């Protein structure tokens, strides 16, 4: 393909070492993507995250697999690629951009959504509606043999994703036990992203969909706990509410949502959730009563402070 007139290569900086490429090789590189008019679409250096491919895993943008295999280690080259070879790029770019967002900020684009609202990014909408040649500036950073599951989520098949999800969940649990909450949250977030990809392929409320929801719920609860420790209370409320839509009697979801509601002064909601917890699990009665007393005292103290503040105003 590289010898075709559809791809033109210009070496900007020669490489330092020739390397052998074969299926299963992990290739890491930085890239800049530009439209034919010079407008930059994506820059992995700006994001601080290099691209990784595992050769032979049928990545959606085949031309990238082809061009990196014609490079040397540490080489920097410019490739002008005909528009006929990159029709998938808007979707690849969207996937890469969305992957850097928390799950709650991602927006799934089905065919109807794309038709009516576009792909979700203005510059990609333009590329989607008016295809053009693309320029890729590639810097080949490293070449190594990939571990079986050391791949980005969009490079995994469904079976691999299921295994990777469980590995990430266990890794997150271990990080949490070690009180490394940042890494725990990242592991849970990555696992949720993969679960969402699988869920979107299933029909809601079918058996397969319900099984994936069962997988998602404990991970989402763990993620919510990390967000609670990080004082991201509204995210906790959102995630726990999602769990409760599927499992209305989930005590962990009710308890964590109650604490989040209390933290943002949704006192009635907090009390309601706490009372539901105590009803569903009587063994929690003592701790729930303690939380309710703390909440009542916090409300009393806040009312007193507000009263003094308003007195000073007048």
C-alpha positions as CSV (number, residue, x, y, z in Angstrom):
1,X,0.0,0.0,0.0
2,X,2.9,2.4,0.8
3,X,4.2,2.1,-2.7
4,X,0.8,3.2,-4.0
5,X,0.3,6.8,-5.3
6,X,-2.3,7.1,-2.5
7,X,0.4,7.4,0.1
8,X,3.4,9.8,-0.1
9,X,6.2,9.6,2.5
10,X,8.7,12.3,3.4
11,X,11.4,11.5,6.1
12,X,11.8,14.4,8.4
13,X,14.3,12.8,10.7
14,X,16.1,9.5,10.0
15,X,15.8,6.7,12.5
16,X,18.5,5.1,14.6
17,X,17.8,1.4,14.3
18,X,15.9,-0.9,11.9
19,X,13.4,-3.1,13.6
20,X,11.5,-6.3,12.8
21,X,7.7,-6.1,12.7
22,X,5.5,-9.2,13.1
23,X,2.0,-10.0,14.4
24,X,1.7,-9.3,18.1
25,X,4.3,-6.5,18.0
26,X,3.4,-3.5,20.1
27,X,4.2,-0.2,18.4
28,X,4.2,3.1,20.3
29,X,4.3,6.4,18.5
30,X,3.4,10.1,18.7
31,X,1.3,11.5,15.9
32,X,0.0,14.7,14.5
33,X,-3.0,14.6,12.2
34,X,-3.7,17.5,9.8
35,X,-6.3,18.2,7.2
36,X,-5.2,19.0,3.6
37,X,-5.5,22.8,4.5
38,X,-3.0,22.4,7.3
39,X,-5.5,22.5,10.2
40,X,-4.4,20.3,13.1
41,X,-7.0,17.7,14.1
42,X,-5.1,15.7,16.8
43,X,-1.7,16.0,18.4
44,X,-0.8,13.2,20.8
45,X,2.1,15.2,22.2
46,X,-0.2,17.9,23.2
47,X,-2.4,15.4,25.0
48,X,0.7,13.7,26.5
49,X,-0.5,10.3,25.5
50,X,1.3,8.4,22.6
51,X,-0.6,6.0,20.4
52,X,-0.2,2.3,20.8
53,X,-1.0,-0.4,18.2
54,X,-0.7,-4.2,18.4
55,X,0.0,-5.4,14.9
56,X,-2.4,-8.0,13.6
57,X,-5.3,-7.0,15.8
58,X,-7.1,-5.4,12.9
59,X,-7.1,-1.8,14.2
60,X,-9.8,0.3,12.5
61,X,-7.4,2.5,10.7
62,X,-5.4,0.0,8.7
63,X,-3.2,2.6,7.1
64,X,-1.5,3.3,10.4
65,X,-0.4,-0.3,10.7
66,X,1.0,-0.1,7.2
67,X,3.0,3.1,7.5
68,X,4.6,2.5,10.9
69,X,6.0,-0.8,9.6
70,X,8.0,1.2,7.0
71,X,9.8,3.2,9.6
72,X,12.9,2.9,11.8
73,X,13.1,3.4,15.5
74,X,13.1,7.1,16.5
75,X,12.3,8.1,12.9
76,X,10.0,11.0,12.2
77,X,8.2,11.0,8.9
78,X,5.3,12.8,7.1
79,X,2.7,10.8,5.3
80,X,0.1,12.3,2.9
81,X,-2.7,9.8,2.7
82,X,-5.5,9.9,0.1
83,X,-9.0,10.4,1.5
84,X,-10.1,7.0,0.2
85,X,-7.8,5.3,2.8
86,X,-9.0,7.2,5.9
87,X,-12.8,7.4,5.9
88,X,-12.8,5.9,9.4
89,X,-10.6,8.6,10.9
90,X,-13.4,10.7,12.3
91,X,-14.6,7.7,14.3
92,X,-11.0,6.8,15.4
93,X,-10.4,10.3,16.5
94,X,-13.7,10.4,18.4
95,X,-12.8,7.2,20.2
96,X,-9.4,8.5,21.2
97,X,-10.8,11.8,22.5
98,X,-13.7,10.1,24.3
99,X,-11.3,7.6,25.9
100,X,-9.7,10.4,27.8
101,X,-13.0,11.5,29.3
102,X,-14.7,10.0,32.4
103,X,-17.6,7.6,31.5
104,X,-20.2,10.1,32.6
105,X,-19.0,12.6,30.0
106,X,-19.0,10.3,27.0
107,X,-21.8,10.3,24.5
108,X,-22.6,7.3,22.4
109,X,-23.3,8.1,18.7
110,X,-25.5,5.7,17.0
111,X,-26.3,6.0,13.3
112,X,-29.3,8.2,13.9
113,X,-27.4,10.5,16.2
114,X,-24.7,11.0,13.6
115,X,-27.2,11.7,11.0
116,X,-29.1,14.3,13.1
117,X,-26.4,15.8,15.3
118,X,-23.0,14.9,13.8
119,X,-20.2,12.9,15.4
120,X,-19.9,15.1,18.5
121,X,-16.9,17.3,17.6
122,X,-17.2,20.2,15.1
123,X,-13.9,19.6,13.3
124,X,-14.7,15.9,13.0
125,X,-18.1,16.7,11.7
126,X,-16.5,18.7,8.9
127,X,-14.2,15.8,8.1
128,X,-17.1,13.4,8.2
129,X,-19.2,15.4,5.8
130,X,-16.4,16.6,3.5
131,X,-13.6,14.0,3.4
132,X,-10.2,15.1,2.4
133,X,-6.6,13.9,2.2
134,X,-4.9,13.7,5.6
135,X,-1.4,14.4,6.7
136,X,0.2,12.2,9.5
137,X,3.4,13.2,11.1
138,X,4.6,10.1,12.9
139,X,7.5,9.6,15.4
140,X,8.2,6.0,16.1
141,X,9.0,5.7,19.9
142,X,9.3,2.1,20.7
143,X,8.7,-1.5,19.4
144,X,8.2,-4.4,21.7
145,X,6.3,-7.7,22.0
146,X,2.9,-7.0,23.6
147,X,1.5,-9.0,26.5
148,X,-1.7,-10.8,25.7
149,X,-4.0,-8.1,27.2
150,X,-1.7,-5.1,27.0
151,X,-3.9,-3.4,24.4
152,X,-6.2,-0.5,24.2
153,X,-9.8,-1.3,24.6
154,X,-10.8,-0.7,21.0
155,X,-8.2,-3.3,19.9
156,X,-9.7,-6.1,22.0
157,X,-12.4,-8.5,20.9
158,X,-15.4,-9.2,23.2
159,X,-13.8,-12.2,24.9
160,X,-10.6,-10.3,25.6
161,X,-12.5,-7.3,26.9
162,X,-14.4,-9.5,29.4
163,X,-11.1,-10.8,30.7
164,X,-9.5,-7.4,30.8
165,X,-12.5,-6.0,32.7
166,X,-12.1,-8.5,35.4
167,X,-8.3,-7.9,35.6
168,X,-8.9,-4.2,35.9
169,X,-11.5,-4.7,38.6
170,X,-9.1,-6.9,40.6
171,X,-6.3,-4.4,40.0
172,X,-8.5,-1.6,41.2
173,X,-9.4,-3.5,44.4
174,X,-5.8,-4.1,45.1
175,X,-5.0,-0.4,44.7
176,X,-7.9,0.5,46.9
177,X,-6.6,-1.9,49.7
178,X,-3.3,-0.1,49.4
179,X,-5.0,3.2,49.7
180,X,-3.8,4.2,46.3
181,X,-7.1,5.7,45.4
182,X,-6.0,7.5,42.3
183,X,-4.8,4.3,40.6
184,X,-7.9,2.4,41.9
185,X,-10.2,5.0,40.3
186,X,-8.3,4.8,37.0
187,X,-8.6,1.0,36.9
188,X,-12.3,1.2,37.6
189,X,-12.8,3.9,35.1
190,X,-11.0,1.9,32.4
191,X,-13.1,-1.2,33.2
192,X,-16.3,0.8,33.0
193,X,-15.3,2.1,29.6
194,X,-14.9,-1.4,28.3
195,X,-18.2,-2.6,29.9
196,X,-20.0,0.3,28.2
197,X,-18.6,-0.7,24.8
198,X,-20.0,-4.2,25.3
199,X,-23.4,-3.0,26.6
200,X,-23.9,-0.7,23.6
201,X,-23.8,-3.8,21.3
202,X,-26.6,-5.5,23.1
203,X,-30.4,-4.9,23.1
204,X,-31.6,-3.4,26.4
205,X,-33.0,-6.0,28.8
206,X,-32.0,-8.9,26.7
207,X,-30.2,-11.7,28.7
208,X,-26.7,-10.6,27.5
209,X,-27.4,-7.0,28.4
210,X,-28.6,-7.9,31.8
211,X,-25.5,-10.0,32.4
212,X,-23.3,-7.0,31.5
213,X,-25.3,-4.8,33.9
214,X,-24.5,-7.3,36.6
215,X,-20.8,-6.9,35.8
216,X,-21.0,-3.1,35.7
217,X,-22.8,-2.5,39.0
218,X,-20.0,-3.6,41.5
219,X,-17.4,-1.7,39.4
220,X,-19.6,1.4,39.3
221,X,-20.1,1.2,43.1
222,X,-16.3,1.0,43.6
223,X,-15.8,3.9,41.2
224,X,-18.5,5.9,43.1
225,X,-16.6,5.2,46.4
226,X,-13.4,6.6,44.9
227,X,-15.3,9.7,43.7
228,X,-16.8,10.0,47.2
229,X,-13.3,10.1,48.7
230,X,-12.4,12.7,46.2
231,X,-15.4,14.8,47.3
232,X,-17.0,14.6,43.8
233,X,-20.4,14.4,45.4
234,X,-22.6,15.0,42.4
235,X,-20.8,12.3,40.4
236,X,-21.5,9.9,43.4
237,X,-25.2,10.8,43.4
238,X,-25.3,10.2,39.6
239,X,-23.5,6.8,39.7
240,X,-25.4,5.5,42.7
241,X,-28.7,6.5,41.2
242,X,-27.8,4.5,38.1
243,X,-27.1,1.5,40.2
244,X,-30.4,1.9,42.1
245,X,-32.4,2.0,38.8
246,X,-31.3,-1.6,38.3
247,X,-31.1,-2.7,42.0
248,X,-33.5,-0.5,44.1
249,X,-32.5,-2.3,47.3
250,X,-28.7,-2.0,46.8
251,X,-27.7,-0.9,50.3
252,X,-24.2,0.2,49.3
253,X,-25.6,2.5,46.6
254,X,-28.1,4.0,49.0
255,X,-25.5,4.5,51.7
256,X,-23.0,6.2,49.4
257,X,-25.7,8.3,47.8
258,X,-26.9,9.4,51.3
259,X,-23.4,10.6,52.3
260,X,-23.1,12.5,49.0
261,X,-26.5,14.1,49.5
262,X,-25.6,15.1,53.0
263,X,-22.3,16.7,51.8
264,X,-24.2,18.9,49.3
265,X,-27.0,19.7,51.9
266,X,-29.7,17.7,50.2
267,X,-30.7,16.8,53.7
268,X,-34.2,15.4,53.0
269,X,-32.7,13.1,50.3
270,X,-29.9,12.0,52.6
271,X,-32.4,11.2,55.4
272,X,-34.6,9.2,53.0
273,X,-31.6,7.1,51.8
274,X,-30.3,6.5,55.3
275,X,-33.7,5.3,56.5
276,X,-34.0,2.9,53.5
277,X,-30.6,1.5,54.4
278,X,-31.6,0.9,58.0
279,X,-34.8,-0.8,56.8
280,X,-33.1,-3.0,54.3
281,X,-30.2,-4.0,56.6
282,X,-31.1,-3.7,60.4
283,X,-27.5,-4.4,61.3
284,X,-26.6,-0.9,60.0
285,X,-29.1,0.7,62.5
286,X,-26.4,1.9,64.9
287,X,-24.1,3.4,62.2
288,X,-27.1,5.0,60.4
289,X,-28.3,6.6,63.6
290,X,-24.8,8.0,64.1
291,X,-24.8,9.4,60.6
292,X,-28.3,11.0,61.1
293,X,-27.1,12.6,64.4
294,X,-24.0,14.0,62.6
295,X,-26.3,15.3,59.9
296,X,-28.7,16.9,62.3
297,X,-25.8,18.6,64.2
298,X,-24.3,19.8,60.9
299,X,-27.7,21.3,59.9
300,X,-28.1,22.9,63.3
301,X,-24.6,24.4,63.1
302,X,-25.2,25.7,59.6
303,X,-28.5,27.3,60.6
304,X,-26.8,29.0,63.5
305,X,-24.0,30.3,61.2
306,X,-26.5,31.5,58.7
307,X,-28.5,33.3,61.4
308,X,-25.4,35.1,62.7
309,X,-24.4,36.0,59.1
310,X,-27.8,37.5,58.3
311,X,-27.9,39.4,61.6
312,X,-24.6,41.1,60.7
313,X,-26.0,42.1,57.3
314,X,-28.8,44.0,58.9
